[in-house]
Amino acid sequence: MPFEPLKVDIDPVFHGQLNKTAEPKAGSGVAGVLNNQEYTPSVSETQQALDEINHNDKKSLVRTYKDDIASAIQANHLSSINIAIAENEKMHSQIAGDMAGKESEDQSGSRSKLVITLSIILVVIAVLAVAITYFIQKKDTAPTTTETPIAVPILSADYKDEFSTNTIVKGRFNSALSSRLNDLKVPAGSIYSPYITVGTSSSKRLATANEFISLAEFNTPDIVKRALTTDFMAGMYAYDQNQPFVVFKTTSFENTYAGMLEWELNLEKDFTKLFRLNGGNEIGGTIALLSASSTHKFQDGVVSNQDVRLLRDASGKIMFIYNILNKDTVIITTGDQALKELILRINKEKGAKR
């Protein structure tokens, strides 16, 4: 049986809508197909269809960030949570890098401060070293000057000055010193003490006890000389009149005591010129000295609870007295008033040093 195309009627509603539009050309378009007519696409329709296909292809080639993320998720099986974690790790890595850089900068700054501080210290040390070297060299090259030495007193004196032996003619020491001790005027109750020096300019120094004995030409026993220290003090105590004195320091009470008893044979004679005993003074260049046959004899006595040895004049007045005080100090003077004052000051100053 020959094939015949099936003729199908269009739905009346749709057919009614077609009636409202312009009549299509016979044998063309969809209308022809619907009317069971053979459909042959026109050139314009074909071109339109091709344009739509090309447009759809171009549209499929446009990729967005959303499409990339979707593809990455599909390709790597990632989720949005994994992406957030990755972003968070990236942020922490950046923060850690910033902190490490800041710490490195801080350490670099600390090292710079340390280097600066050490540099300053080294500069100061160098300056001090140069200054010290300069002053040492200056001290070595500077001329030596020696100030007049001042004695460390055995007891305090209210008045003092230098008595230089450099200007004293040989044999005139007792006379020159006697003038200081007997003629100088100071307030009553005061003690005056010249410090005796030997040598000149840079070699000037204080005289020792044995040098004093030699200058005064005393006949002091050797046992006493060996017991004496270098320290001594000559001076006077102003009372109703000047009362000269000499104080020695000793190292042995036994030797000093025995030696002083031996010295009693010459004590009065040795101190007559210096202390002006018996009114001894220079008259016409001649000194009135006690003769060896003097009738003055040393006696025991007590002054200020101290045992003393003394000489009295014809009227019974004490004219010469000595005492070994504190087992290491010998006081020789012309009156008990001076001895009392000397004992008082020595004991007071000795107690203050303890």
C-alpha positions in Angstrom: 0.0 0.0 0.0 1.4 3.3 -0.9 2.4 5.6 2.1 0.2 8.5 2.7 0.9 11.1 5.1 -1.4 11.1 8.2 -3.5 14.2 8.4 -4.0 15.5 11.9 -6.3 18.3 12.8 -5.1 21.1 15.0 -6.6 21.7 18.3 -9.6 24.0 17.9 -8.2 26.4 20.4 -4.8 26.6 18.9 -6.5 26.7 15.5 -8.6 29.6 16.6 -5.4 31.5 17.7 -3.9 30.9 14.3 -7.0 32.4 12.7 -6.3 35.7 14.4 -2.8 36.0 12.9 -1.8 36.5 9.3 -2.1 33.6 7.1 1.2 31.8 6.6 2.4 31.0 3.2 1.4 27.7 1.9 4.1 25.0 2.3 6.3 27.0 4.6 7.1 27.3 8.3 5.6 25.5 11.2 2.1 26.4 10.1 2.6 24.3 7.1 3.7 21.3 9.2 0.7 21.8 11.4 -1.5 21.8 8.3 0.1 18.5 7.3 2.1 20.3 4.7 5.7 19.6 3.9 8.0 21.8 6.0 11.0 23.3 4.4 12.9 25.8 6.4 13.7 29.1 4.8 17.1 30.6 4.6 16.3 33.2 7.2 15.1 30.5 9.6 18.2 28.4 9.0 20.5 31.4 9.6 18.6 32.3 12.8 18.9 28.7 14.1 22.7 28.8 13.4 23.0 32.1 15.1 21.3 30.7 18.2 23.6 27.7 18.2 26.7 29.9 17.9 25.4 32.2 20.6 24.9 29.3 23.0 28.3 28.0 22.3 30.0 31.4 22.9 27.9 31.7 26.1 29.2 28.4 27.3 32.8 29.6 26.9 32.5 32.5 29.3 33.9 31.4 32.7 33.2 33.2 36.0 35.0 33.0 39.4 31.9 31.1 40.6 32.3 28.6 37.8 36.1 28.2 38.7 35.3 27.6 42.3 32.6 25.1 41.3 35.1 23.3 39.0 37.8 23.3 41.7 35.4 21.8 44.1 34.5 19.1 41.6 38.1 18.5 40.6 39.7 18.4 44.0 36.8 17.3 46.0 37.0 20.4 48.2 34.3 21.9 50.2 33.7 25.5 51.1 34.9 24.7 54.7 38.3 23.5 53.3 38.7 26.7 51.4 37.9 28.7 54.5 40.6 26.7 56.4 43.1 27.3 53.7 42.4 31.0 53.8 42.7 31.1 57.6 46.1 29.3 57.4 47.3 31.8 54.8 46.3 34.7 57.1 48.1 33.1 60.1 51.2 32.6 57.9 51.2 36.3 57.0 50.7 37.3 60.7 53.6 35.0 61.8 55.8 36.4 59.1 55.0 40.0 60.2 55.7 39.1 63.9 59.0 37.4 62.9 60.0 40.5 61.0 59.1 42.7 63.9 61.1 40.5 66.3 64.0 40.6 64.0 63.8 44.3 63.9 63.7 44.5 67.7 66.7 42.2 68.0 68.5 44.3 65.5 67.6 47.4 67.5 68.8 45.8 70.7 72.1 44.8 69.1 72.5 48.4 67.9 71.9 49.8 71.4 74.4 47.3 72.9 77.0 48.2 70.4 76.5 51.9 71.1 76.7 51.4 74.9 79.9 49.4 74.6 81.4 52.0 72.3 80.6 54.7 74.9 82.1 52.7 77.7 85.3 52.0 75.7 85.6 55.7 74.9 85.3 56.7 78.6 87.9 54.1 79.6 90.2 55.4 76.9 89.8 59.0 78.1 90.4 58.0 81.7 93.5 56.0 80.8 94.9 59.0 78.9 94.1 61.3 81.7 95.7 59.1 84.4 98.8 58.6 82.2 99.0 62.4 81.7 98.8 63.2 85.4 101.3 60.4 86.3 103.8 61.8 83.8 103.1 65.3 85.0 103.7 64.3 88.6 106.9 62.5 87.7 108.2 65.5 85.7 107.0 68.2 88.1 109.6 69.7 90.5 109.4 68.2 94.0 108.2 70.6 96.7 108.1 69.7 100.3 105.9 71.6 102.7 107.2 72.3 106.2 106.3 69.1 108.2 104.1 69.5 111.1 104.7 67.1 114.0 102.0 64.7 115.2 101.8 66.1 118.7 102.2 64.0 121.8 99.6 66.3 123.2 97.7 69.2 121.8 99.3 72.7 121.8 97.4 76.0 121.8 100.2 77.7 119.9 102.9 76.4 117.6 105.4 77.4 115.0 108.6 76.1 113.3 112.0 76.2 114.9 114.5 75.5 112.1 118.0 74.4 113.2 119.3 75.4 109.7 119.6 79.0 110.8 121.1 78.3 114.3 124.8 78.7 114.8 126.5 75.6 116.2 126.5 75.7 120.0 123.7 78.3 120.1 120.8 75.8 120.0 120.0 75.9 123.7 120.1 79.7 123.9 117.9 80.2 120.8 115.3 77.7 121.9 115.4 79.0 125.5 114.4 82.4 124.2 111.3 80.9 122.6 110.4 78.9 125.7 111.0 81.6 128.3 110.4 84.9 126.6 107.4 84.3 124.3 104.2 85.7 125.7 101.0 83.6 125.4 97.7 83.7 127.4 97.9 82.2 130.8 96.8 78.5 130.8 98.0 78.0 127.2 100.6 75.6 125.9 103.1 76.7 123.2 105.2 74.2 121.3 107.6 74.9 118.4 108.2 71.9 116.0 112.0 71.6 115.5 113.1 70.8 112.0 116.5 69.8 110.5 117.7 70.1 106.9 116.9 72.6 104.1 114.3 72.8 101.3 113.3 69.4 100.0 115.4 67.6 102.7 113.7 69.4 105.6 112.1 67.1 108.2 111.3 66.9 111.9 114.1 66.3 114.3 114.1 63.0 116.2 114.4 62.7 120.0 118.0 61.7 119.8 118.8 64.5 117.3 117.3 66.9 119.8 119.5 65.5 122.6 122.6 65.9 120.4 121.7 69.5 119.4 121.1 70.4 123.1 124.4 68.7 124.0 122.8 66.7 126.8 124.8 64.0 128.7 122.0 61.4 128.4 122.9 57.8 129.2 122.8 55.4 126.3 120.3 53.2 128.1 117.8 56.1 127.8 118.7 56.9 124.2 118.0 53.3 123.2 114.6 53.3 124.9 113.4 56.5 123.3 111.2 56.6 120.2 111.6 59.3 117.5 108.7 61.3 118.9 109.3 64.1 121.3 107.9 67.6 122.2 109.4 70.7 123.5 107.3 73.7 124.7 106.1 75.7 127.6 103.1 76.2 129.8 102.1 79.8 130.6 101.2 80.1 134.2 102.3 83.0 136.5 105.5 82.7 134.4 106.5 80.4 131.5 107.3 76.9 132.6 109.4 75.1 129.9 109.0 71.4 129.4 110.2 68.4 127.2 108.3 65.2 126.7 109.8 62.0 125.4 108.2 58.7 124.4 109.8 55.4 125.4 109.5 51.8 124.6 110.7 50.3 127.9 109.7 51.5 131.3 112.4 49.5 133.1 115.3 50.8 131.0 113.9 54.3 131.1 113.5 54.3 134.8 117.0 53.0 135.4 118.4 55.4 132.8 116.6 58.4 134.4 118.1 57.6 137.8 121.5 57.6 136.2 120.8 60.8 134.3 120.0 62.6 137.6 123.7 63.3 137.9 123.6 65.6 134.9 119.9 66.6 134.5 120.1 69.9 136.4 123.3 70.9 134.6 122.0 69.8 131.1 118.7 71.8 131.5 120.1 74.9 133.2 120.6 76.9 130.0 117.5 75.6 128.3 115.1 76.0 131.2 117.0 78.9 132.9 117.3 77.0 136.2 118.5 79.1 139.2 117.9 82.2 137.1 120.5 81.0 134.7 120.8 83.5 131.8 123.4 85.0 129.6 125.2 87.9 131.2 128.0 89.5 129.1 128.2 86.4 127.0 128.7 84.2 130.1 126.1 81.8 131.4 125.6 81.2 135.1 125.8 77.4 135.4 125.5 75.1 138.3 128.7 73.7 139.5 129.2 70.0 139.8 129.3 70.4 143.6 125.6 71.6 143.7 123.8 70.8 146.9 120.5 70.1 145.0 119.5 66.5 145.4 116.6 64.8 143.7 113.8 63.7 146.0 110.7 61.5 145.7 107.4 63.3 145.5 103.7 63.0 144.4 101.9 65.3 142.0 98.4 64.5 140.6 98.6 61.0 142.2 101.8 60.4 140.2 105.2 59.5 141.6 107.7 62.1 140.6 111.4 62.9 141.2 112.1 66.6 141.9 114.6 69.3 142.9 113.7 72.2 145.3 115.5 75.5 145.7 116.7 77.0 149.0 113.1 78.2 149.8 111.7 74.7 149.2 110.0 75.7 145.9 110.0 73.0 143.2 112.5 74.1 140.5 112.9 71.0 138.4 110.7 67.8 138.2 110.3 64.7 136.0 107.8 61.9 135.9 107.5 58.6 133.9 103.8 58.7 133.0 101.8 55.7 131.7 104.9 53.6 131.6 105.8 55.1 128.2 106.0 58.9 128.6 108.7 60.9 130.3 107.8 64.5 131.3 110.6 67.0 132.3 109.6 70.5 133.4 110.2 73.3 135.9 107.0 73.4 138.0 104.2 71.3 139.4 101.6 73.5 137.6 103.0 72.6 134.2 103.2 68.9 135.2 99.6 68.8 136.3 98.4 70.4 133.0 100.5 68.1 130.9 99.3 65.0 132.7 95.7 66.2 132.3 96.0 66.7 128.6 97.9 63.5 127.8 95.4 61.4 129.8 92.4 63.1 128.2 93.7 62.7 124.6 94.8 59.1 125.3 91.3 58.3 126.6 89.7 60.0 123.5 91.7 57.7 121.2 90.3 54.5 122.7 
